[in-house]
Amino acid sequence: MIGIFRNPPAEPRAQALPDRPPTRQAVLEQVERIVASPLFRNSKRYTGLLKYTVEQKLGNRTDLLKERLLGIEVFGALDDFDTGGDRLRRRARRHSDRLCDH
């Protein structure tokens, strides 16, 4: 009888990190959940940047994560894209902020 008067079970705790990294499929499924969220689903640019960076990381092509290439590949900038401007940096910062908000 005493057991019925105990406090309700606490919320489940976050699981400990697994011993091995997540599979490619698990990462891609998580990306799809993120881009379907209200913070991302209406922005092709933020969605594109997230997908591009994750794909490059999963493919061990982090050398392609350069400001100039991101401007051209993700944001459709021309080949003469000026990397000296702050526009791409502001976009990347807003993208990072959205991920934190998610």
Sequence and secondary structure as in RCSB ss.txt:
>XXXX:A:sequence
MIGIFRNPPAEPRAQALPDRPPTRQAVLEQVERIVASPLFRNSKRYTGLLKYTVEQKLGNRTDLLKERLLGIEVF
GALDDFDTGGDRLRRRARRHSDRLCDH
>XXXX:A:secstr
 GGGGS            SS   HHHHHHHHHHHHTSTTTTT HHHHHHHHHHHHHHHTT GGG  HHHHHHHTT
   TT  TTSSHHHHHHHHHHHHHHH 
